[in-house]
Amino acid sequence: MGRLASIDVFRALTMFLMIFVNDLWSLQGVPQWLQHTQAMEDGMGLSDVVFPAFLFIVGLSIPFAITGRIRKGQSDQTILAHILFRGIALLVMGFFHVNLGNYSDVALLPRTVWQILLTISFFLIWLDYPRQQNKKWIFQGLGVALLAFLAIVYRGGTAEQPQSLQPHWWGILGLIGWAYLLSGVIYLFSKGSLIVNAIAFAFFLLFNIAAQSGWLDFLQPIREYIWIVGDGSLPALVMAGVLAAQLYHANKNIFLPFILLSAACVAAGFMLRPYFIISKILATPSWTLICIGISLAVFTLLIYITDVKKKEHSFSIIKPAGTATLTAYLLPYIHYALYSMIGITLPLVLRTGWVGILKSLLYALLIILITRLLEKKRLKLKI
């Protein structure tokens, strides 16, 4: 399996939209269809489609990444260690980001300073250092030491009830980490078996249905300690991507089957809607299937544009978001902290309605352009 332009472009578009929707909090008068829906609200906006699309892309990448390592002669144990390392890195970053939301004003460091130092520690630890970089271990050691220091001085909660770092939930990166770990291990030990991976996808989807139907309530005592992330919905999204990549690799003339599968997933999602509302926060089966259908449709379109028509250059401006994705995701954490420290606020007219939406689109593009500049200087994260 070689690298596909369609996957890189899909990843870049998704990260561009993720930066965009994550900036909508700074606006007023944003149309509902762009925003997240509430937990118990039956429906979904653009913001509710971006995260599952990224999980689908994680799945698309797994067969190519693992096959590439096998071709390099790496053993199953080495590849498993790599999967575990990547998953744990995402869990660590997600864990710290979640606690950032509970940061207390009584902490030793101001929240903005803690946030900037946290992002710097991530860069120091997981920067894609050149192989000949003799000081790599020094920089990584400094990053680990800084991260440990930030863990020690962290305070959440209130002055009356201070809290140390706690796993409230795993955050976006942590959820991706768990879903990637499960799916990556399954693909590795299935030896790329399409049947095994299809069974795994069906299992996660059925687990999602069973968990949200109350059929697994008897397992409630262990749920806090052992459970499948997102009630199975998140690894189902990743495994759907794995299957799509395998099918495309086996048959490049896949357009009609993918279109039919996409329509079937969306139809199945709406068929389940009377029983499970469409809700990203609840990770319902209806939301999961509809998002799989949408992601598969977008992937099919990008296959035609980039792999068939060779028009990937049309997306060159956002390419860094597909090749330095984690860098692009983390940069806003530095910007928002600096923005808050300086105390500059854009005029309301630039933060309202369609003018504000244009501002957020330009902001996402600016972050990607900065990512491009850093990538040229070999400053990008890689896990």
Stockholm file with secondary structure:
# STOCKHOLM 1.0

chainA/1-383         MGRLASIDVFRALTMFLMIFVNDLWSLQGVPQWLQHTQAMEDGMGLSDVVFPAFLFIVGLSIPFAITGRIRKGQSDQTILAHILFRGIALLVMGFFHVNLGNYSDVALLPRTVWQILLTISFFLIWLDYPRQQNKKWIFQGLGVALLAFLAIVYRGGTAEQPQSLQPHWWGILGLIGWAYLLSGVIYLFSKGSLIVNAIAFAFFLLFNIAAQSGWLDFLQPIREYIWIVGDGSLPALVMAGVLAAQLYHANKNIFLPFILLSAACVAAGFMLRPYFIISKILATPSWTLICIGISLAVFTLLIYITDVKKKEHSFSIIKPAGTATLTAYLLPYIHYALYSMIGITLPLVLRTGWVGILKSLLYALLIILITRLLEKKRLKLKI
#=GR chainA/1-383 SS CCCCHHHHHHHHHHHHHHHHHHTGGGCBSCCGGGSCCCTTCSCCCTHHHHHHHHHHHHHHHHHHHHHHHHHTTCCHHHHHHHHHHHHHHHHHHHHHHHHHTTBCTTSSSCHHHHHHHHHHHHHHHHBCCCTTCTTHHHHHHHHHHHHHHHHHHCCEECSSSEECCCCSCCHHHHHHHHHHHHHHHHHHHTTTCHHHHHHHHHHHHHHHHHHHHTTTGGGHHHHTTSCCGGGGHHHHHHHHHHHHHHHHHHCSCCHHHHHHHHHHHHHHHHHHTTTSCCCTTTTCHHHHHHHHHHHHHHHHHHIIIIIISCCGGGGGGGTHHHHSHHHHHHHHHHHHHHHHHHTCCCCGGGGBHHHHHHHHHHHHHHHHHHHHHHHHTTCCBCC
#=GC SS_cons         CCCCHHHHHHHHHHHHHHHHHHTGGGCBSCCGGGSCCCTTCSCCCTHHHHHHHHHHHHHHHHHHHHHHHHHTTCCHHHHHHHHHHHHHHHHHHHHHHHHHTTBCTTSSSCHHHHHHHHHHHHHHHHBCCCTTCTTHHHHHHHHHHHHHHHHHHCCEECSSSEECCCCSCCHHHHHHHHHHHHHHHHHHHTTTCHHHHHHHHHHHHHHHHHHHHTTTGGGHHHHTTSCCGGGGHHHHHHHHHHHHHHHHHHCSCCHHHHHHHHHHHHHHHHHHTTTSCCCTTTTCHHHHHHHHHHHHHHHHHHIIIIIISCCGGGGGGGTHHHHSHHHHHHHHHHHHHHHHHHTCCCCGGGGBHHHHHHHHHHHHHHHHHHHHHHHHTTCCBCC
//
